[in-house]
């Protein structure tokens, strides 16, 4: 995979995750009465899902940072080998 393809895929993933987190959804329509066990369980699950999405976003940012650092290191090593 070349760099531009990786960047495009990462950008696409980030935009999809952002879009999924900000999807316009109706005002919390629930089949269960407010305050019921099912309603609170659904809210907990939604909170956990949003937390997991935040972790995925952060992990992707770290992966992109690591990829860029690795490319810089590879470039430097190639220059050092070329001079030697």
C-alpha positions in Angstrom: 0.0 0.0 0.0 1.3 3.4 -0.8 1.2 6.4 1.4 -1.6 8.2 -0.4 -3.9 5.2 -0.3 -3.3 4.8 3.4 -4.0 8.5 4.0 -7.2 8.2 1.9 -8.4 5.2 3.8 -7.7 6.7 7.2 -9.4 9.9 6.2 -12.4 7.9 5.0 -12.6 6.0 8.3 -12.3 9.2 10.3 -15.1 10.8 8.4 -17.3 7.7 8.7 -16.8 7.6 12.4 -17.5 11.3 12.8 -20.6 11.0 10.7 -21.8 8.0 12.7 -21.3 9.9 15.9 -23.2 13.0 14.7 -26.0 11.4 12.8 -29.2 13.4 13.1 -31.5 11.1 15.0 -34.9 11.9 16.3 -35.3 13.0 19.9 -34.6 9.8 21.8 -37.6 7.8 20.9 -37.8 4.9 23.2 -40.3 2.0 23.4 -39.7 1.9 27.1 -40.9 4.5 29.6 -38.3 7.0 30.8 -36.5 5.8 33.9 -37.3 2.1 33.3 -34.6 -0.5 33.5 -34.6 -1.0 29.7 -34.3 2.7 29.1 -31.3 3.1 31.5 -29.7 0.0 30.0 -30.0 1.5 26.5 -28.5 4.7 27.7 -25.6 2.9 29.3 -25.0 1.0 26.1 -25.1 4.2 24.1 -22.6 5.9 26.4 -20.3 2.8 26.2 -20.6 2.9 22.4 -19.7 6.6 22.2 -16.8 6.0 24.6 -15.5 3.1 22.3 -15.8 5.4 19.3 -13.7 8.0 21.1 -11.1 5.3 21.7 -11.1 4.2 18.1 -10.6 7.8 16.9 -7.7 8.2 19.3 -6.1 4.9 18.2 -6.4 6.0 14.6 -4.7 9.3 15.3 -1.8 7.4 17.1 -1.5 5.0 14.2 -1.2 7.9 11.7 1.3 9.6 13.9 3.4 6.4 14.2 3.2 5.8 10.4 4.5 9.3 9.8 7.3 8.9 12.3 8.3 5.5 10.8 8.4 7.1 7.3 10.7 9.9 8.6 13.0 7.3 10.3 13.1 5.2 7.1 14.0 8.3 5.0 16.8 9.2 7.5 18.2 5.7 7.5 18.1 5.5 3.7 20.0 8.8 3.6 22.6 7.5 6.1 23.0 4.3 4.1 23.3 6.2 0.8 26.2 8.3 2.2 28.1 5.4 3.7 
